Amino acid sequence: MRYDAFLGGSYQAQAPTADVARTVNLYPENLQDQGATARKVLLPTPGVTAITTTVTGAGRAHFAMASREFYIIGNTLYEIDSTDVVTTHGTVAVDTNPATISSNGDAGNQLFITSGGNGYNFDLGTDTLTQIAALNGKATQGGYLDGYFIALDANTATIYISNLLDGTTWDTGTDFAQRSLAPDPWKAMQVVGRYVWLFGEYTTEIWQDTGARFPLAPFPGVLLNNGIAAPFSASIVGSDLVWLAQSRSGKVSVQRASGVAPQTISTYPLENQISGYVNFSMAISDSYSEAGHTFYMLNFDRAGITHAWDAETNEWCDRGTWDPDQRDYVAWRPRFYAFAQGEHRILDSSGGILYRMGADLTTDVDGLAIRRLRRAPAIESENKRIVYPYFELDLERGLGTSGQAEDPQVMLRISNDGGKTWGAEQWRSAGKTGEYSARVKWNRCGQGRRRVWEVAMTDPIAWKITGAYTEPAVEAA
């Protein structure tokens, strides 16, 4: 029979006997055609391939607009053109935070960069990078709205604005506003459409352009009772804003706002996991769209994990870069995405390379193998013993290629105690090139009271899982 629960996202309950489902480097897609042979499939997350050569440092910011692409690796601002020629434009200060890059468009022809607590102006006409003295130590994050660059100083809960369409001029003695609606200091800022979101520790304000001499002011009557738990966790996902939030009561959750009324999109187990991470306030988010899906990526480097939310299915899965030495995942290293030169492009959170990213690519950063994993919810029937004559994985077969992937393998592990302990890996071929009718099947799979099936794959092919089958026979009590 079809084991429908085999396909899904991650849901690791506090009680592992209730649910241990986990999906890594795969994501579910609900099929829209009523005649499809499966209602849901697991599709492969993208791989990457290097565009540039290695430089010193790690990725910190990435921006593309009007056929120009800029990125910051370490302390250096780079530009890459359509022929992949890289130009160095100068250096910026560095701290433990990412940098930010925003533009005032053709009217101003400038970029505003924040990095290491300082502000910088880049003139797109002269290709000149200049440090803004007025913002030294006063620029944690930057943004742009209605002709003004905006700088947030998280140290003093103050925002500053530039002159209209002039990122070189800032009157920090006059053109500023400091938090006063609530006592918790502003920690982060994000411009969404025509509004500026200012996140405190436990509350959030939304500001707008009023047309006054200092143009920004709070949106009347709006003070949200959730702040931000990680200042660099806010990302625009499609047209919405998503961030890692926290309340005065200590609740940590992921919130999504389509307007001014946020909704919780995190699950109870995910919130419990995040609350237990060391330094979850250092989380860094990213977002991208591909193949009809838009993803919000929440990276916890200290915990070694990336949680990914799919805006189309509302499901959470995990991402990870497989460390062959540790034999474990670390947080997904591709980070700081931009759509540029007609391609999905991304930096490396631990290295100095610009990558092309795509579903057609099957290796991770540094050419590492992508380890894809699906651990299904347990099968249980009132704690009775269940016998399993076989387990079969249904997937696209016969995709073997030359070299490492000539005969791609699926690795199966079985647990009979709800995922507490595991048996040895059992390998099966997923079909060499053209073996489209190959069956990925394990016979005589034993018995157990709380059976968990887990499959993993590392060969560089486009793995697509369409189902699983088994015939559990429940013995009498």
PEZIFEN-V250270 format. One record per residue. N is the residue number from 0. SS is DSSP state (H for helix, E for strand, L for the rest). PHI is phi in degrees with one decimal (* if undefined). D_FIRST is the distance of its C-alpha to the first C-alpha in whole Angstrom. Layout:
BEGIN
n=N ss=SS phi=PHI d_first=D_FIRST
n=N ss=SS phi=PHI d_first=D_FIRST
END
This chain:
BEGIN
n=0 ss=L phi=* d_first=0
n=1 ss=E phi=-76.2 d_first=4
n=2 ss=L phi=-96.5 d_first=6
n=3 ss=H phi=-61.9 d_first=9
n=4 ss=H phi=-69.7 d_first=12
n=5 ss=H phi=-66.5 d_first=12
n=6 ss=L phi=-98.3 d_first=14
n=7 ss=L phi=173.1 d_first=17
n=8 ss=L phi=-96.9 d_first=21
n=9 ss=L phi=-92.5 d_first=23
n=10 ss=E phi=-156.9 d_first=23
n=11 ss=E phi=-101.0 d_first=25
n=12 ss=L phi=-66.2 d_first=26
n=13 ss=L phi=-60.0 d_first=29
n=14 ss=L phi=-95.0 d_first=28
n=15 ss=L phi=-60.9 d_first=25
n=16 ss=L phi=-71.7 d_first=23
n=17 ss=L phi=-89.2 d_first=22
n=18 ss=L phi=-165.2 d_first=21
n=19 ss=E phi=-128.4 d_first=22
n=20 ss=E phi=-60.8 d_first=20
n=21 ss=E phi=-148.0 d_first=22
n=22 ss=E phi=-129.4 d_first=22
n=23 ss=E phi=-125.2 d_first=25
n=24 ss=L phi=61.1 d_first=26
n=25 ss=E phi=-139.3 d_first=23
n=26 ss=E phi=-145.8 d_first=23
n=27 ss=E phi=-79.3 d_first=20
n=28 ss=E phi=-131.1 d_first=21
n=29 ss=E phi=-83.6 d_first=20
n=30 ss=L phi=-79.2 d_first=20
n=31 ss=L phi=-93.2 d_first=22
n=32 ss=L phi=-84.0 d_first=22
n=33 ss=L phi=-64.3 d_first=20
n=34 ss=L phi=-90.9 d_first=19
n=35 ss=L phi=-64.5 d_first=17
n=36 ss=L phi=-78.0 d_first=14
n=37 ss=L phi=-139.5 d_first=13
n=38 ss=L phi=-86.5 d_first=15
n=39 ss=E phi=-150.1 d_first=16
n=40 ss=E phi=-133.3 d_first=17
n=41 ss=E phi=-105.0 d_first=19
n=42 ss=E phi=-109.7 d_first=22
n=43 ss=E phi=-78.4 d_first=25
n=44 ss=L phi=-70.9 d_first=28
n=45 ss=L phi=-72.2 d_first=31
n=46 ss=E phi=-103.4 d_first=33
n=47 ss=E phi=-138.3 d_first=37
n=48 ss=E phi=-139.9 d_first=40
n=49 ss=E phi=-69.2 d_first=43
n=50 ss=L phi=-101.3 d_first=46
n=51 ss=L phi=-105.0 d_first=49
n=52 ss=L phi=-83.6 d_first=50
n=53 ss=L phi=-68.2 d_first=50
n=54 ss=E phi=-126.2 d_first=53
n=55 ss=L phi=-77.0 d_first=54
n=56 ss=L phi=108.6 d_first=52
n=57 ss=L phi=-131.9 d_first=49
n=58 ss=E phi=-61.3 d_first=47
n=59 ss=E phi=-137.2 d_first=49
n=60 ss=E phi=-167.6 d_first=49
n=61 ss=E phi=-153.5 d_first=48
n=62 ss=E phi=-149.5 d_first=49
n=63 ss=E phi=-141.8 d_first=49
n=64 ss=E phi=-164.9 d_first=51
n=65 ss=L phi=53.0 d_first=53
n=66 ss=L phi=68.7 d_first=53
n=67 ss=E phi=-118.0 d_first=54
n=68 ss=E phi=-127.2 d_first=51
n=69 ss=E phi=-126.8 d_first=52
n=70 ss=E phi=-152.2 d_first=51
n=71 ss=E phi=-115.4 d_first=52
n=72 ss=E phi=-120.4 d_first=52
n=73 ss=L phi=61.3 d_first=54
n=74 ss=L phi=-106.7 d_first=57
n=75 ss=E phi=-119.7 d_first=57
n=76 ss=E phi=-93.1 d_first=57
n=77 ss=E phi=-117.4 d_first=55
n=78 ss=E phi=-127.5 d_first=55
n=79 ss=E phi=-127.0 d_first=53
n=80 ss=L phi=-96.4 d_first=54
n=81 ss=L phi=-68.5 d_first=52
n=82 ss=L phi=-100.3 d_first=53
n=83 ss=L phi=68.0 d_first=52
n=84 ss=L phi=-84.5 d_first=55
n=85 ss=E phi=-101.5 d_first=56
n=86 ss=E phi=-120.9 d_first=59
n=87 ss=E phi=-92.7 d_first=59
n=88 ss=E phi=-112.8 d_first=61
n=89 ss=E phi=126.8 d_first=62
n=90 ss=E phi=-123.6 d_first=61
n=91 ss=L phi=-133.2 d_first=60
n=92 ss=L phi=-71.7 d_first=60
n=93 ss=L phi=-131.3 d_first=57
n=94 ss=L phi=-135.1 d_first=55
n=95 ss=L phi=-82.6 d_first=52
n=96 ss=L phi=-93.0 d_first=51
n=97 ss=L phi=-65.6 d_first=49
n=98 ss=L phi=-95.1 d_first=52
n=99 ss=E phi=-130.5 d_first=52
n=100 ss=E phi=-134.5 d_first=53
n=101 ss=E phi=-137.6 d_first=54
n=102 ss=E phi=-128.8 d_first=56
n=103 ss=L phi=-104.1 d_first=58
n=104 ss=H phi=70.5 d_first=58
n=105 ss=H phi=-66.1 d_first=60
n=106 ss=H phi=-66.5 d_first=63
n=107 ss=H phi=-106.4 d_first=63
n=108 ss=L phi=57.1 d_first=62
n=109 ss=E phi=-137.1 d_first=61
n=110 ss=E phi=-112.5 d_first=58
n=111 ss=E phi=-111.8 d_first=58
n=112 ss=E phi=-118.4 d_first=57
n=113 ss=E phi=-115.0 d_first=57
n=114 ss=E phi=-162.2 d_first=56
n=115 ss=L phi=62.3 d_first=58
n=116 ss=L phi=85.8 d_first=59
n=117 ss=E phi=-109.8 d_first=61
n=118 ss=E phi=-111.9 d_first=61
n=119 ss=E phi=-137.9 d_first=62
n=120 ss=E phi=-112.7 d_first=63
n=121 ss=E phi=-116.7 d_first=62
n=122 ss=E phi=-84.0 d_first=64
n=123 ss=L phi=-74.0 d_first=62
n=124 ss=L phi=-82.6 d_first=65
n=125 ss=L phi=-104.2 d_first=67
n=126 ss=L phi=55.7 d_first=64
n=127 ss=E phi=-116.5 d_first=66
n=128 ss=E phi=-100.6 d_first=64
n=129 ss=E phi=-131.2 d_first=66
n=130 ss=E phi=-75.0 d_first=66
n=131 ss=E phi=-93.4 d_first=66
n=132 ss=H phi=-60.6 d_first=69
n=133 ss=H phi=-64.5 d_first=69
n=134 ss=H phi=-106.2 d_first=65
n=135 ss=L phi=-57.8 d_first=66
n=136 ss=L phi=73.4 d_first=63
n=137 ss=L phi=-123.9 d_first=62
n=138 ss=L phi=-131.0 d_first=59
n=139 ss=L phi=-80.7 d_first=56
n=140 ss=E phi=-143.4 d_first=54
n=141 ss=E phi=-131.3 d_first=55
n=142 ss=E phi=-164.6 d_first=54
n=143 ss=E phi=-144.4 d_first=56
n=144 ss=E phi=-154.2 d_first=56
n=145 ss=L phi=51.8 d_first=59
n=146 ss=L phi=93.8 d_first=61
n=147 ss=E phi=-111.6 d_first=61
n=148 ss=E phi=-78.6 d_first=60
n=149 ss=E phi=-125.7 d_first=59
n=150 ss=E phi=-119.9 d_first=59
n=151 ss=E phi=-101.5 d_first=57
n=152 ss=E phi=-102.9 d_first=59
n=153 ss=L phi=-70.1 d_first=57
n=154 ss=L phi=-70.9 d_first=60
n=155 ss=L phi=-122.3 d_first=62
n=156 ss=L phi=53.9 d_first=59
n=157 ss=E phi=-129.0 d_first=61
n=158 ss=E phi=-114.0 d_first=60
n=159 ss=E phi=-122.2 d_first=63
n=160 ss=E phi=-123.1 d_first=63
n=161 ss=E phi=-82.4 d_first=65
n=162 ss=E phi=-63.8 d_first=67
n=163 ss=L phi=-61.8 d_first=66
n=164 ss=L phi=55.7 d_first=65
n=165 ss=E phi=-143.4 d_first=66
n=166 ss=E phi=-77.9 d_first=64
n=167 ss=E phi=-89.5 d_first=67
n=168 ss=E phi=-119.1 d_first=69
n=169 ss=E phi=-136.2 d_first=68
n=170 ss=L phi=-98.3 d_first=70
n=171 ss=L phi=-73.6 d_first=69
n=172 ss=L phi=-86.0 d_first=72
n=173 ss=L phi=-122.9 d_first=71
n=174 ss=L phi=-91.1 d_first=68
n=175 ss=E phi=-149.0 d_first=66
n=176 ss=E phi=-144.6 d_first=64
n=177 ss=E phi=-118.2 d_first=63
n=178 ss=L phi=-61.2 d_first=60
n=179 ss=L phi=-143.0 d_first=62
n=180 ss=L phi=-68.7 d_first=59
n=181 ss=L phi=-144.2 d_first=58
n=182 ss=L phi=-79.4 d_first=59
n=183 ss=L phi=-74.9 d_first=56
n=184 ss=L phi=-71.0 d_first=57
n=185 ss=E phi=-65.0 d_first=55
n=186 ss=E phi=-117.2 d_first=52
n=187 ss=E phi=-155.3 d_first=51
n=188 ss=E phi=-141.9 d_first=51
n=189 ss=E phi=-148.5 d_first=49
n=190 ss=E phi=-90.8 d_first=50
n=191 ss=E phi=-127.5 d_first=48
n=192 ss=L phi=61.4 d_first=49
n=193 ss=L phi=-98.6 d_first=53
n=194 ss=E phi=-128.9 d_first=52
n=195 ss=E phi=-110.2 d_first=53
n=196 ss=E phi=-91.0 d_first=50
n=197 ss=E phi=-118.6 d_first=52
n=198 ss=E phi=-95.3 d_first=50
n=199 ss=E phi=-91.8 d_first=52
n=200 ss=L phi=-67.1 d_first=50
n=201 ss=L phi=-128.1 d_first=49
n=202 ss=L phi=-136.8 d_first=50
n=203 ss=E phi=-137.2 d_first=50
n=204 ss=E phi=-110.5 d_first=53
n=205 ss=E phi=-120.4 d_first=52
n=206 ss=E phi=-110.3 d_first=56
n=207 ss=E phi=-139.4 d_first=57
n=208 ss=E phi=-84.9 d_first=60
n=209 ss=L phi=-95.6 d_first=62
n=210 ss=L phi=84.3 d_first=65
n=211 ss=L phi=-73.9 d_first=67
n=212 ss=L phi=-58.0 d_first=70
n=213 ss=L phi=-94.1 d_first=67
n=214 ss=L phi=-73.8 d_first=64
n=215 ss=E phi=-93.4 d_first=61
n=216 ss=E phi=-153.7 d_first=61
n=217 ss=E phi=-62.7 d_first=58
n=218 ss=L phi=-66.9 d_first=56
n=219 ss=L phi=-57.5 d_first=58
n=220 ss=L phi=77.3 d_first=56
n=221 ss=L phi=-113.8 d_first=53
n=222 ss=L phi=-144.6 d_first=52
n=223 ss=E phi=-80.6 d_first=49
n=224 ss=L phi=-90.1 d_first=48
n=225 ss=L phi=-138.2 d_first=46
n=226 ss=E phi=-102.5 d_first=47
n=227 ss=E phi=-124.6 d_first=46
n=228 ss=L phi=-86.3 d_first=45
n=229 ss=L phi=-136.4 d_first=45
n=230 ss=L phi=-57.0 d_first=48
n=231 ss=E phi=-106.2 d_first=46
n=232 ss=L phi=-97.8 d_first=42
n=233 ss=L phi=-86.2 d_first=43
n=234 ss=E phi=-139.3 d_first=42
n=235 ss=E phi=-85.4 d_first=42
n=236 ss=E phi=-116.7 d_first=38
n=237 ss=L phi=66.7 d_first=38
n=238 ss=L phi=-107.6 d_first=41
n=239 ss=E phi=-103.6 d_first=40
n=240 ss=E phi=-111.9 d_first=42
n=241 ss=E phi=-128.0 d_first=39
n=242 ss=E phi=-155.9 d_first=41
n=243 ss=E phi=-85.6 d_first=40
n=244 ss=E phi=-104.9 d_first=42
n=245 ss=E phi=-144.9 d_first=44
n=246 ss=L phi=-114.8 d_first=46
n=247 ss=L phi=-62.5 d_first=49
n=248 ss=L phi=-80.1 d_first=46
n=249 ss=L phi=93.7 d_first=45
n=250 ss=L phi=-70.8 d_first=41
n=251 ss=E phi=-109.8 d_first=40
n=252 ss=E phi=-150.9 d_first=37
n=253 ss=E phi=-102.9 d_first=37
n=254 ss=E phi=-111.5 d_first=38
n=255 ss=E phi=-127.1 d_first=38
n=256 ss=E phi=-122.0 d_first=41
n=257 ss=L phi=-91.2 d_first=41
n=258 ss=L phi=-135.0 d_first=44
n=259 ss=L phi=-109.6 d_first=46
n=260 ss=L phi=-121.7 d_first=44
n=261 ss=L phi=-65.0 d_first=41
n=262 ss=E phi=-126.9 d_first=38
n=263 ss=E phi=-77.6 d_first=36
n=264 ss=L phi=-114.7 d_first=33
n=265 ss=L phi=-82.3 d_first=32
n=266 ss=L phi=-91.0 d_first=30
n=267 ss=H phi=-57.6 d_first=31
n=268 ss=H phi=-61.6 d_first=29
n=269 ss=H phi=-64.8 d_first=31
n=270 ss=H phi=-62.4 d_first=34
n=271 ss=H phi=-66.1 d_first=34
n=272 ss=H phi=-60.1 d_first=34
n=273 ss=H phi=-61.6 d_first=36
n=274 ss=H phi=-60.5 d_first=39
n=275 ss=L phi=-90.3 d_first=39
n=276 ss=L phi=-75.4 d_first=39
n=277 ss=L phi=-71.5 d_first=43
n=278 ss=L phi=55.3 d_first=45
n=279 ss=H phi=-65.4 d_first=42
n=280 ss=H phi=-68.5 d_first=45
n=281 ss=H phi=-92.4 d_first=45
n=282 ss=L phi=-59.6 d_first=42
n=283 ss=E phi=-126.3 d_first=42
n=284 ss=E phi=-104.8 d_first=40
n=285 ss=E phi=-157.0 d_first=39
n=286 ss=E phi=-151.9 d_first=38
n=287 ss=E phi=-159.9 d_first=37
n=288 ss=E phi=-123.7 d_first=35
n=289 ss=E phi=-162.7 d_first=33
n=290 ss=L phi=54.7 d_first=30
n=291 ss=L phi=84.4 d_first=30
n=292 ss=E phi=-117.1 d_first=30
n=293 ss=E phi=-119.6 d_first=33
n=294 ss=E phi=-115.1 d_first=32
n=295 ss=E phi=-107.1 d_first=35
n=296 ss=E phi=-106.5 d_first=35
n=297 ss=E phi=-117.4 d_first=36
n=298 ss=E phi=-101.9 d_first=38
n=299 ss=E phi=-117.7 d_first=39
n=300 ss=L phi=-67.3 d_first=40
n=301 ss=L phi=-66.4 d_first=42
n=302 ss=L phi=-85.7 d_first=38
n=303 ss=L phi=71.7 d_first=37
n=304 ss=E phi=-149.5 d_first=34
n=305 ss=E phi=-124.2 d_first=33
n=306 ss=E phi=-101.5 d_first=31
n=307 ss=E phi=-122.6 d_first=30
n=308 ss=E phi=-107.9 d_first=30
n=309 ss=E phi=-96.9 d_first=29
n=310 ss=L phi=-67.1 d_first=31
n=311 ss=L phi=-82.3 d_first=28
n=312 ss=L phi=-103.4 d_first=25
n=313 ss=L phi=63.3 d_first=27
n=314 ss=L phi=-106.2 d_first=25
n=315 ss=E phi=-101.9 d_first=26
n=316 ss=E phi=-134.0 d_first=26
n=317 ss=E phi=-112.5 d_first=28
n=318 ss=E phi=-121.2 d_first=30
n=319 ss=L phi=-166.5 d_first=32
n=320 ss=E phi=-93.9 d_first=34
n=321 ss=E phi=-78.9 d_first=33
n=322 ss=E phi=-94.7 d_first=36
n=323 ss=L phi=-67.5 d_first=36
n=324 ss=L phi=-76.8 d_first=39
n=325 ss=L phi=-81.4 d_first=38
n=326 ss=L phi=56.5 d_first=34
n=327 ss=E phi=-159.8 d_first=33
n=328 ss=E phi=-82.4 d_first=33
n=329 ss=E phi=-115.3 d_first=36
n=330 ss=L phi=-55.7 d_first=36
n=331 ss=L phi=-58.4 d_first=35
n=332 ss=L phi=-75.3 d_first=39
n=333 ss=E phi=-60.0 d_first=39
n=334 ss=E phi=-159.2 d_first=41
n=335 ss=E phi=68.6 d_first=43
n=336 ss=E phi=-85.6 d_first=42
n=337 ss=E phi=-152.0 d_first=44
n=338 ss=E phi=-91.0 d_first=43
n=339 ss=E phi=-144.1 d_first=46
n=340 ss=L phi=53.6 d_first=47
n=341 ss=L phi=73.4 d_first=44
n=342 ss=E phi=-130.5 d_first=42
n=343 ss=E phi=-81.5 d_first=40
n=344 ss=E phi=-128.2 d_first=42
n=345 ss=E phi=-154.8 d_first=42
n=346 ss=E phi=-95.0 d_first=44
n=347 ss=E phi=-119.6 d_first=43
n=348 ss=L phi=-69.2 d_first=44
n=349 ss=L phi=-126.6 d_first=45
n=350 ss=E phi=-156.2 d_first=46
n=351 ss=E phi=-103.4 d_first=49
n=352 ss=E phi=-128.0 d_first=47
n=353 ss=E phi=-94.2 d_first=46
n=354 ss=E phi=-118.4 d_first=42
n=355 ss=E phi=-86.2 d_first=41
n=356 ss=E phi=-119.3 d_first=37
n=357 ss=E phi=-171.8 d_first=34
n=358 ss=L phi=-67.8 d_first=31
n=359 ss=L phi=-81.3 d_first=32
n=360 ss=L phi=-101.4 d_first=33
n=361 ss=L phi=-126.7 d_first=31
n=362 ss=E phi=-129.6 d_first=34
n=363 ss=L phi=-93.8 d_first=35
n=364 ss=H phi=-56.5 d_first=39
n=365 ss=H phi=59.7 d_first=41
n=366 ss=H phi=71.5 d_first=39
n=367 ss=L phi=-68.0 d_first=36
n=368 ss=E phi=-67.6 d_first=33
n=369 ss=L phi=-94.0 d_first=30
n=370 ss=L phi=-91.8 d_first=28
n=371 ss=E phi=-102.7 d_first=24
n=372 ss=E phi=-139.7 d_first=22
n=373 ss=E phi=-132.8 d_first=19
n=374 ss=E phi=-112.0 d_first=18
n=375 ss=L phi=-86.3 d_first=16
n=376 ss=L phi=-61.0 d_first=16
n=377 ss=L phi=-67.8 d_first=16
n=378 ss=E phi=-99.4 d_first=13
n=379 ss=L phi=-147.1 d_first=16
n=380 ss=L phi=-139.2 d_first=16
n=381 ss=L phi=52.5 d_first=20
n=382 ss=L phi=63.6 d_first=21
n=383 ss=L phi=-86.0 d_first=19
n=384 ss=L phi=-72.4 d_first=18
n=385 ss=E phi=-122.8 d_first=15
n=386 ss=E phi=-100.8 d_first=14
n=387 ss=E phi=-120.5 d_first=12
n=388 ss=E phi=-70.2 d_first=12
n=389 ss=E phi=-163.1 d_first=11
n=390 ss=E phi=-140.3 d_first=10
n=391 ss=E phi=-127.8 d_first=10
n=392 ss=E phi=-100.0 d_first=12
n=393 ss=E phi=-100.2 d_first=12
n=394 ss=E phi=-155.3 d_first=16
n=395 ss=L phi=-71.5 d_first=19
n=396 ss=L phi=-106.6 d_first=20
n=397 ss=L phi=73.2 d_first=23
n=398 ss=L phi=-96.4 d_first=25
n=399 ss=L phi=-55.6 d_first=27
n=400 ss=L phi=-125.1 d_first=31
n=401 ss=L phi=-76.9 d_first=34
n=402 ss=H phi=74.2 d_first=35
n=403 ss=H phi=-58.8 d_first=33
n=404 ss=H phi=-99.1 d_first=30
n=405 ss=L phi=-60.8 d_first=30
n=406 ss=L phi=-133.6 d_first=27
n=407 ss=L phi=-61.0 d_first=25
n=408 ss=E phi=-117.4 d_first=23
n=409 ss=E phi=-109.3 d_first=20
n=410 ss=E phi=-107.9 d_first=21
n=411 ss=E phi=-108.6 d_first=19
n=412 ss=E phi=-122.1 d_first=20
n=413 ss=E phi=-126.2 d_first=18
n=414 ss=E phi=-121.7 d_first=20
n=415 ss=L phi=-108.5 d_first=20
n=416 ss=E phi=-129.5 d_first=22
n=417 ss=L phi=73.5 d_first=21
n=418 ss=L phi=95.0 d_first=23
n=419 ss=L phi=-72.8 d_first=26
n=420 ss=L phi=-131.1 d_first=26
n=421 ss=L phi=-132.5 d_first=24
n=422 ss=L phi=-82.1 d_first=24
n=423 ss=L phi=-70.3 d_first=25
n=424 ss=L phi=-66.3 d_first=23
n=425 ss=E phi=-120.3 d_first=22
n=426 ss=E phi=-98.8 d_first=22
n=427 ss=E phi=-139.8 d_first=20
n=428 ss=E phi=-74.5 d_first=22
n=429 ss=L phi=-98.1 d_first=20
n=430 ss=L phi=100.4 d_first=22
n=431 ss=L phi=-70.0 d_first=26
n=432 ss=L phi=-52.1 d_first=28
n=433 ss=L phi=83.2 d_first=27
n=434 ss=L phi=-84.5 d_first=24
n=435 ss=L phi=-72.0 d_first=21
n=436 ss=L phi=-101.4 d_first=19
n=437 ss=L phi=-59.3 d_first=19
n=438 ss=L phi=-110.4 d_first=15
n=439 ss=E phi=-101.5 d_first=15
n=440 ss=E phi=-138.2 d_first=14
n=441 ss=E phi=-119.0 d_first=15
n=442 ss=E phi=-100.5 d_first=15
n=443 ss=L phi=49.6 d_first=16
n=444 ss=L phi=-92.2 d_first=15
n=445 ss=L phi=77.0 d_first=17
n=446 ss=E phi=-144.3 d_first=17
n=447 ss=E phi=-175.2 d_first=18
n=448 ss=L phi=-92.4 d_first=19
n=449 ss=E phi=-142.0 d_first=18
n=450 ss=E phi=-82.2 d_first=16
n=451 ss=E phi=-120.8 d_first=16
n=452 ss=E phi=-104.0 d_first=15
n=453 ss=E phi=-136.1 d_first=18
n=454 ss=E phi=-119.1 d_first=18
n=455 ss=E phi=-141.6 d_first=22
n=456 ss=E phi=-142.2 d_first=23
n=457 ss=L phi=-129.0 d_first=27
n=458 ss=L phi=-66.1 d_first=28
n=459 ss=L phi=-79.5 d_first=30
n=460 ss=L phi=-131.3 d_first=27
n=461 ss=L phi=-85.8 d_first=26
n=462 ss=L phi=-67.3 d_first=22
n=463 ss=L phi=-136.4 d_first=20
n=464 ss=E phi=-101.6 d_first=16
n=465 ss=E phi=-110.6 d_first=14
n=466 ss=E phi=162.6 d_first=10
n=467 ss=E phi=-148.0 d_first=8
n=468 ss=E phi=-134.3 d_first=5
n=469 ss=E phi=-160.6 d_first=6
n=470 ss=E phi=-127.2 d_first=6
n=471 ss=E phi=-66.7 d_first=9
n=472 ss=E phi=-114.5 d_first=11
n=473 ss=E phi=-83.3 d_first=14
n=474 ss=L phi=-79.7 d_first=17
n=475 ss=L phi=-62.4 d_first=20
n=476 ss=L phi=-62.7 d_first=23
END
